[in-house]
Amino acid sequence: MSTITAEQGSQPTIDELTIGIIDAATRAGVSKARLLLRLPTGDIAVTMTTGESRAVEGYGILTLDDVVADQPAPSRPTVSLTLTPEAP
């Protein structure tokens, strides 16, 4: 299991999975992130809510742990993501 924290606009790699952080925000009390999963078979855009998990074939379970979007400018919102590898 690996966890990262990254800013909106970045493209971190977690266990060989590159993830574009397109947008992150909290609206009406709900924190969400728009992510671009950069897979060998093509890019997949997904929107995830804090606490939501998604299976990413060949990589494992990706979970959006947190969104911090209330930082003053020029800071960008950040997201925390955890990737739990697939069982062998």
C-alpha positions in Angstrom: 0.0 0.0 0.0 1.4 3.4 -1.0 0.0 6.9 -0.2 0.9 10.2 -1.8 -0.2 13.8 -1.4 -0.1 15.9 -4.6 -1.2 19.4 -5.8 -3.8 20.1 -8.4 -2.1 20.3 -11.8 0.6 17.7 -10.9 1.0 14.2 -12.3 2.4 12.0 -9.6 3.3 8.4 -10.0 2.3 5.9 -7.3 3.5 2.3 -7.8 4.0 2.8 -11.5 0.5 4.4 -12.0 0.6 8.0 -13.2 -2.3 10.1 -12.1 -3.1 13.6 -13.3 -4.7 15.8 -10.7 -7.1 17.8 -12.9 -9.2 19.5 -10.3 -9.8 19.3 -6.5 -12.5 21.2 -4.6 -15.0 21.1 -1.8 -18.4 22.3 -2.8 -21.5 22.2 -0.5 -19.5 20.3 2.0 -18.5 17.5 -0.5 -14.9 17.1 -1.4 -14.1 15.7 -4.8 -11.2 15.3 -7.2 -11.1 14.9 -11.0 -8.3 12.6 -11.9 -6.8 11.3 -15.1 -5.5 7.7 -14.7 -2.7 7.3 -17.3 -2.9 3.7 -18.2 -0.9 1.8 -21.0 -4.2 1.2 -22.7 -5.2 4.9 -22.6 -6.2 7.7 -20.2 -9.3 7.4 -18.1 -10.8 10.5 -16.5 -12.7 9.8 -13.2 -14.3 12.0 -10.5 -14.0 10.6 -7.0 -15.4 11.8 -3.7 -13.3 11.7 -0.5 -13.4 8.1 0.9 -14.3 6.6 -2.5 -12.3 3.7 -3.9 -12.0 2.5 -7.5 -10.4 -0.7 -8.9 -7.7 0.1 -11.5 -7.0 -3.1 -13.5 -3.4 -4.2 -13.3 -2.6 -1.8 -10.3 -5.1 -2.4 -7.5 -7.6 -0.2 -5.5 -7.2 3.5 -5.7 -8.7 5.5 -2.8 -9.2 9.3 -2.5 -8.3 9.8 1.2 -8.5 13.6 1.4 -8.9 16.8 -0.4 -7.6 20.1 1.1 -9.0 22.9 -0.9 -9.2 25.8 1.5 -5.7 27.1 1.2 -5.1 30.7 0.4 -3.8 31.7 -3.1 -1.4 31.1 -4.6 -1.5 27.6 -3.0 -3.3 24.9 -5.0 -5.7 22.3 -3.6 -4.1 19.0 -2.6 -5.3 15.5 -2.7 -4.1 12.4 -0.8 -4.4 9.1 -2.6 -3.7 5.5 -1.5 -3.1 2.6 -3.9 -3.6 -0.8 -2.5 -2.0 -3.4 -4.8 -4.0 -6.3 -6.2 -3.6 -9.6 -4.4 -1.3 -12.0 -6.4 
